[in-house]
Amino acid sequence: MADGYRFVQHTNNSFRLQHTSKSSAAANDTYHITSLLNQFLPELPSPSKSPDPGLRGQGSQGMYNQNHQQGHNSRLNGNHAGRGGMPILYNFQQPAAHHQQGHAQHQHGLQQDHASHNTNTSVLGHHSGFSSGVLSNTSPFASSIQNGHTATTRGGQAQQINEHWAEQLRLHKESEAAHAAMVEQNQVNYYARLKAGENKGIGGPALNSDANNAAVDGEIEGVRRPVGIDKSTQRQDWHNLDLSGQGLRALAPALFNYTFLHELYIASNKLTVLPPAIGELRALRLLEASNNQLQELPAELGMCTMLKQLLLFNNRIQDLPTELGFLHRLEVLGVEGNPLNQEMKKKIVEEGTKSLVNWLRERSPVPLPPLERKVITIQEDVSPSLERVKVLSWNILCERYATQAVYGYTPTSALAWDYRRDLILEEIRRRDADILCLQEVTTEAMREDFGPELAKEDYRGIHWPRSKAKTMAEKDAIAVDGCAIFFKQSKYICLDKQLIDFGNIAINRPDMKNQHDIFNRVMPKDNIAILGFFESRQTGARMIVVNAHLAWEGTLNDVKIIQTAIIMEFVTKQAEKYARWPAVKDKRMISIPTGDDEADARKEPMPEPGPSQEYRNNTDIPLFVCGDYNSPADSGVNQLLSTGHLAPDYPDLVNHHYGTFTRDGIEHPFSLRSAYQHLDGTVDALPFTNYTPTFADCIDYIWYSTNTLEVVELVGPPDPQYLKRVPGFPNYHFPSDHIQLVSEFVIKPRKDKKGNNVST
């Protein structure tokens, strides 16, 4: 045969080329192989000449360039298909003939390539400039075709491959066929053309509708975790972008502004790095970056927790960052054709992608802790004669909800209740608040953990579980979560405590008894709030503290409004009673022993208590309304609390019937403001109070009565640099998916009937 080559039959349906001299240099001579292909296999499409190199590899501008396709002069997405046009999006509808031609070429490439996987004599591997056997040549595993069935070999002994690795090999071949089409046949934007038929219809539902998010994100029903609450009506009609086969050497920063992307194709370029900004594309389901020159992956790629396919075939990657362990939804990690670490290769070959991701997550080291959340001063030069009250509100994440199914991005050790409990108690001790409002506290945790441990820190607590606990046996009821209020017993006396059972109150209201929405929407939810009425031992000032946990579903905004309305109506009536309550005669008689006689003996004597203060009406009593309201700033819940009223035609209430609430509107007499509203519009504004990959927003609050209280200090947001590599909580440093809110207040001086100031 000419040039010292001969054909050797590889299988019944395929051949490979062999140089008679068996020289490695000759065997790698792509020019000779190409010539022989043209000579002996004229039915194969001959490789096209590469596009003008002047239009390739132009760095970040490359994403805006599209190489001219021969014989294709139609307009694509409103732009000409020639050079300088925009990249093809999936919405592009190809002419049928062209699509069929491309599909035929793709199938033809697969047929030519199927017999040569993981061999250095692969026609496709040499012809495209990539070897399909890089990964296998660096591990004890290799792959071969035996009578049409793929098997692995280890130490020369054949082993049947599992379905996970078979899928890896199948996708690897598809990737190589696509690469050949783009490099040899000049079919850039191959994936956009291939999938044009799937994207003929555009203009689906709004991007972030609740129903859409619930389906896409795969949230598990009943786990009481919020998903995206977004009322945006802005449409986003394309979610896929193809920048493949354009010779790009870098990705333009503007690309990472497309945070709505679900699929991104950057295969068959000349990329040597993926920028850390890739972590901004947190909605990605598929990233195809095969056939580049990547040597490592950025840790920020772990932020893309929605990824289901991460294809990195035929690169130069030797190691994987442990942050890929965050990708708990990942189904396929394409690594064939990389000189990958032996241990990682063995894990993925034998056990599959899921096992490798779990292995990376569990072996990840504890990261460096974030910077401390700084304390932000709101009011300076506060009179020392004014009484201070420090309040902490926190959804601590109930043990039964902290499962790997819901928080798959969290290492098992960081998700364990013992670990999280200790972190929660440590944080409570460090903040040393006077009042603690905790949500998702089970009866068992109250008895075994928080009650005994916080008693050592001078706290006494009140607690109620959610209403369904009343229908359960004791062994099951203790696992039901609820709300708890703790108070420093050396500073305050608990004068009264009340449970606010939304369902029970609603069903017993005369105006709601026969309303279908009460039975169908409010009653099925067993959320509660609790109320405590306290008096300061030293000054006699009294205060009302409410702690609530509302429904979490984004489809129940009307129910959250009704629950809030019930809270405020209840508080209004109770405050009217409290304004008439008599004074405490002898506070010294009201004390709670610790049970430790030696500790009691060491305590300093209590200061002489002040007389109980009197209040003219219900709005004169200082009021805190705390908790997890599962409602963002623009919600009806917030409008009701902040303005004191909500019209009956409010959008979330339209078409619902809740007695006088929807007939006449909802009102309350208190002047309330969110403590953290003081930070809005500043660099210290809270980015969220609940942080998960599928949801991050401010839904927890400390509301206070502005006529009686004033904010002095706030604990600011988490370290923003730390958050750049953390896709969600909980983790080793944040034991709940919520962060705690901490605010210090002063009780304003009161005025008596004659207008004289009376310091409290």
LINTA-V546689 format. One record per backbone hydrogen bond with DSSP energy under -1.0 kcal/mol. CO is the residue of the C=O (numbers start at 1). NH is the residue of the N-H. E is the energy in kcal/mol with one decimal. If there is no record, write none. Layout:
BEGIN
[[CO NH E] [CO NH E]]
END
This chain:
BEGIN
[[1 4 -1.3] [2 5 -1.4] [4 20 -3.3] [6 18 -2.7] [8 16 -2.6] [14 10 -2.0] [14 11 -1.6] [16 8 -3.1] [18 6 -2.0] [19 22 -1.2] [23 27 -2.8] [24 28 -1.3] [26 29 -1.7] [28 30 -1.4] [29 33 -2.0] [30 34 -2.8] [31 35 -2.4] [32 36 -2.7] [33 37 -2.5] [34 38 -2.3] [35 39 -1.9] [36 40 -3.3] [37 41 -2.4] [41 44 -1.8] [52 55 -2.5] [53 56 -1.2] [58 61 -1.4] [59 62 -2.0] [61 64 -1.9] [62 65 -1.5] [69 72 -1.9] [74 81 -1.0] [76 79 -2.3] [79 76 -3.8] [82 85 -1.4] [89 92 -1.9] [95 99 -2.4] [96 100 -2.6] [97 101 -2.2] [98 102 -2.6] [99 103 -2.6] [100 104 -2.5] [101 105 -2.5] [102 106 -2.3] [103 107 -2.5] [104 108 -2.7] [105 109 -2.6] [106 110 -2.0] [107 111 -2.3] [108 112 -2.3] [109 113 -1.5] [110 114 -1.7] [113 116 -2.0] [116 119 -1.1] [119 122 -1.6] [122 126 -2.7] [123 127 -2.4] [124 128 -2.1] [125 130 -1.2] [133 137 -2.3] [135 138 -1.4] [136 139 -1.5] [142 153 -1.8] [144 151 -1.6] [146 149 -2.2] [149 146 -2.6] [151 144 -1.7] [152 159 -4.5] [153 142 -1.1] [154 157 -1.4] [157 154 -2.4] [159 152 -3.4] [162 166 -2.1] [163 167 -2.0] [164 168 -1.7] [165 169 -2.5] [166 170 -2.2] [167 171 -2.4] [168 172 -2.2] [169 173 -2.1] [170 174 -2.0] [171 175 -2.4] [172 176 -2.2] [173 177 -2.5] [174 178 -2.3] [175 179 -2.3] [176 180 -2.5] [177 181 -2.1] [178 182 -2.1] [179 183 -2.9] [180 184 -2.6] [181 187 -1.9] [184 48 -6.1] [186 188 -1.1] [189 193 -1.7] [190 194 -2.7] [191 195 -2.1] [193 196 -1.0] [195 198 -1.1] [196 199 -1.0] [206 209 -1.3] [209 213 -2.8] [210 214 -2.6] [211 215 -1.8] [212 216 -2.7] [213 217 -3.2] [220 223 -1.5] [239 262 -3.6] [239 263 -1.9] [241 265 -2.4] [244 189 -1.8] [248 270 -2.8] [252 255 -1.8] [253 256 -1.4] [254 257 -1.7] [255 258 -1.7] [257 259 -2.1] [258 261 -1.9] [262 285 -4.0] [262 286 -2.0] [263 241 -2.0] [264 288 -2.4] [265 243 -3.5] [267 245 -2.4] [271 293 -2.6] [272 295 -1.2] [275 278 -2.1] [276 279 -2.0] [277 280 -2.4] [278 281 -1.6] [280 282 -2.0] [281 284 -1.5] [285 308 -3.3] [285 309 -2.0] [286 264 -2.1] [287 311 -2.6] [288 266 -3.0] [290 268 -2.2] [294 316 -2.8] [298 301 -1.7] [299 302 -1.9] [300 303 -2.2] [301 304 -1.7] [303 305 -1.9] [304 307 -1.8] [308 331 -2.6] [308 332 -2.0] [309 287 -2.2] [310 334 -2.6] [311 289 -3.0] [313 291 -3.0] [318 341 -2.4] [321 324 -2.0] [322 325 -2.2] [323 326 -2.1] [324 327 -1.5] [326 328 -2.5] [327 330 -1.7] [332 310 -2.7] [334 312 -2.4] [336 314 -1.8] [338 340 -2.2] [341 345 -2.7] [342 346 -2.6] [343 347 -1.8] [344 348 -2.2] [345 349 -2.4] [346 350 -2.4] [347 351 -2.2] [352 356 -1.7] [353 357 -2.8] [354 358 -2.6] [355 359 -2.4] [356 360 -2.5] [357 361 -2.4] [358 362 -2.6] [359 363 -1.7] [374 716 -3.3] [376 714 -2.2] [383 386 -1.6] [387 747 -2.3] [389 745 -3.1] [390 434 -1.7] [390 435 -2.2] [391 743 -2.5] [392 437 -3.0] [393 741 -2.9] [394 439 -2.3] [401 403 -1.9] [403 407 -2.9] [407 410 -1.9] [411 415 -1.2] [412 416 -1.1] [416 420 -2.4] [417 421 -3.5] [418 422 -1.7] [419 423 -1.7] [420 424 -2.6] [421 425 -2.7] [422 426 -2.3] [423 427 -2.3] [424 428 -2.4] [425 429 -2.5] [426 430 -2.1] [427 431 -2.3] [428 432 -1.8] [434 488 -1.7] [435 392 -2.5] [436 486 -2.4] [437 394 -2.5] [438 484 -2.6] [439 396 -1.8] [441 482 -1.1] [442 446 -2.3] [443 447 -2.3] [444 448 -3.1] [445 449 -2.1] [445 450 -2.2] [446 451 -1.9] [449 453 -2.2] [450 454 -2.3] [451 455 -1.4] [454 459 -2.4] [455 458 -1.5] [458 489 -2.3] [460 487 -2.5] [462 485 -2.4] [464 483 -1.8] [466 469 -2.1] [467 470 -1.5] [468 471 -1.6] [469 472 -1.4] [473 477 -3.0] [474 478 -1.8] [476 479 -1.3] [477 480 -1.7] [478 444 -2.6] [480 443 -1.1] [481 466 -2.6] [482 441 -2.2] [483 464 -2.0] [484 438 -2.5] [485 462 -2.3] [486 436 -2.7] [487 460 -2.2] [488 491 -1.4] [488 492 -2.2] [491 537 -2.8] [493 535 -2.1] [496 533 -2.8] [498 531 -2.7] [500 529 -1.8] [501 505 -2.6] [502 506 -2.6] [503 507 -2.3] [506 509 -1.2] [509 512 -1.5] [509 513 -1.2] [512 515 -1.8] [515 519 -1.2] [516 520 -2.8] [517 521 -2.2] [517 522 -1.5] [518 523 -3.2] [522 525 -1.4] [526 467 -1.2] [528 549 -1.7] [529 500 -3.4] [530 547 -2.5] [531 498 -2.5] [532 545 -2.8] [533 495 -3.0] [533 496 -1.4] [534 543 -2.2] [535 493 -2.4] [536 540 -1.5] [537 610 -1.1] [540 613 -2.4] [541 536 -3.2] [543 534 -2.7] [544 624 -2.7] [545 532 -2.7] [546 626 -3.1] [547 530 -2.6] [548 628 -1.7] [553 556 -1.4] [556 560 -2.0] [557 561 -1.8] [558 562 -2.2] [559 563 -2.8] [560 564 -2.3] [561 565 -2.7] [562 566 -2.4] [563 567 -2.0] [564 568 -2.5] [565 569 -2.3] [566 570 -2.4] [567 571 -2.9] [568 572 -2.2] [569 573 -1.9] [570 574 -2.6] [571 575 -2.9] [572 576 -1.4] [573 577 -1.4] [574 578 -2.8] [575 579 -2.1] [577 580 -1.5] [578 581 -1.3] [586 589 -1.2] [587 590 -1.5] [589 591 -1.1] [596 600 -2.5] [597 601 -2.2] [598 602 -1.6] [617 620 -1.4] [622 544 -2.7] [623 705 -1.6] [624 546 -2.6] [625 703 -2.9] [626 548 -1.7] [627 701 -2.3] [628 550 -2.3] [632 635 -1.7] [635 639 -1.9] [636 640 -2.4] [637 641 -2.3] [638 642 -2.7] [639 643 -2.3] [640 644 -1.7] [644 668 -2.2] [646 666 -2.5] [647 650 -1.7] [650 653 -2.4] [650 654 -1.3] [653 656 -1.9] [658 661 -1.4] [659 663 -1.2] [660 664 -2.9] [666 646 -2.2] [671 706 -2.7] [673 704 -2.0] [674 677 -1.6] [675 678 -1.2] [676 679 -1.5] [677 680 -1.1] [679 682 -2.0] [682 685 -1.5] [689 739 -2.3] [690 697 -1.5] [691 729 -2.7] [695 692 -3.2] [697 689 -2.6] [697 690 -1.9] [699 629 -2.0] [701 627 -1.4] [702 675 -2.7] [703 625 -2.5] [704 673 -1.6] [705 708 -1.1] [705 709 -1.8] [708 748 -2.5] [710 746 -2.1] [712 378 -3.4] [712 379 -1.7] [713 744 -2.5] [714 376 -3.7] [719 723 -1.4] [722 725 -1.3] [723 726 -1.1] [734 731 -2.3] [737 691 -2.9] [741 393 -2.4] [742 715 -2.1] [743 391 -3.1] [744 712 -3.3] [744 713 -1.4] [745 389 -2.4] [746 710 -1.8] [750 758 -3.6] [752 755 -1.9] [756 752 -2.4] [758 750 -2.2]]
END
